[in-house]
Amino acid sequence: MSRPELIKQFKLKNPKLNRSEIETIIEAFCDNINFALKNRKKIELRGFGSFFIKKIKERYSARNPKTGELIYTPEKNKIRFKPSKNLNKIINE
């Protein structure tokens, strides 16, 4: 679902809000998630799932699959998402 589709769905459920208010709400929500993840905090949305940062170790023995050459991959952070039991149940029905 893209951002405009999300705004349309939000507008259908909340007809009293205008488009600019909905965009402000979505922007504030995304900014807060970005800020929390940047500060290495876990974000838990009950009934939906949780976002967290996982540190990926550096590797000296990684290989380029095309050439087979050994390469170095630096340490990095990845964003992970773990769905809630309710979301897993809904998806797997």
C-alpha positions in Angstrom: 0.0 0.0 0.0 1.4 3.4 -1.0 1.2 6.6 1.0 -1.7 8.0 -1.1 -3.7 4.8 -0.7 -3.1 5.0 3.0 -4.4 8.5 3.1 -7.5 7.5 1.2 -8.2 4.6 3.6 -7.6 6.9 6.5 -10.0 9.5 5.0 -12.8 6.9 4.5 -12.6 5.9 8.2 -12.3 9.5 9.5 -14.3 11.8 7.1 -14.1 14.7 9.6 -10.3 15.1 9.0 -9.1 16.9 5.9 -6.2 15.6 3.7 -3.6 18.0 5.1 -4.4 16.9 8.7 -4.1 13.2 7.7 -0.7 13.9 6.0 0.5 15.6 9.1 -0.5 12.7 11.3 1.2 10.2 9.0 4.3 12.3 8.7 4.5 12.7 12.5 4.1 8.9 12.9 6.9 8.2 10.5 9.2 10.8 12.0 8.7 9.3 15.5 9.5 5.8 14.2 12.6 7.1 12.4 13.8 9.0 15.5 13.3 6.0 17.8 15.1 3.6 15.5 17.9 6.1 15.1 18.3 6.1 18.9 18.3 2.2 18.9 14.9 2.0 20.7 12.5 -0.9 20.0 9.1 0.1 18.6 6.2 -2.1 19.7 2.7 -1.6 18.1 0.4 -3.9 20.0 -1.6 -6.2 17.7 0.7 -5.4 14.7 4.3 -6.1 15.6 7.6 -4.6 16.6 10.5 -2.9 14.8 14.0 -3.2 16.2 17.6 -2.7 15.1 19.9 -5.7 14.7 23.6 -5.3 14.5 25.2 -7.3 11.7 28.8 -8.3 12.4 31.7 -7.4 10.1 32.9 -10.3 7.9 36.4 -10.7 6.5 35.5 -13.9 4.6 32.5 -12.8 2.5 32.6 -13.6 -1.2 31.5 -11.8 -4.3 29.2 -14.4 -5.9 30.0 -13.3 -9.4 33.8 -13.5 -9.2 34.3 -15.6 -6.1 36.7 -13.0 -4.8 37.1 -12.6 -1.0 35.7 -9.2 0.2 35.4 -7.4 3.5 31.9 -6.4 4.7 31.8 -3.7 7.4 29.6 -3.9 10.5 26.1 -2.4 9.9 22.7 -2.1 11.4 19.6 -3.6 9.9 15.9 -2.9 10.7 14.0 -6.0 11.5 10.2 -6.5 11.9 8.6 -9.2 14.1 4.9 -9.5 13.5 2.5 -10.0 16.4 0.6 -13.3 16.9 -2.6 -11.6 15.7 -1.0 -10.4 12.5 0.5 -13.8 11.8 -2.9 -15.4 12.4 -4.6 -13.0 10.0 -2.0 -13.5 7.3 -2.0 -17.3 7.6 -5.7 -17.8 7.4 
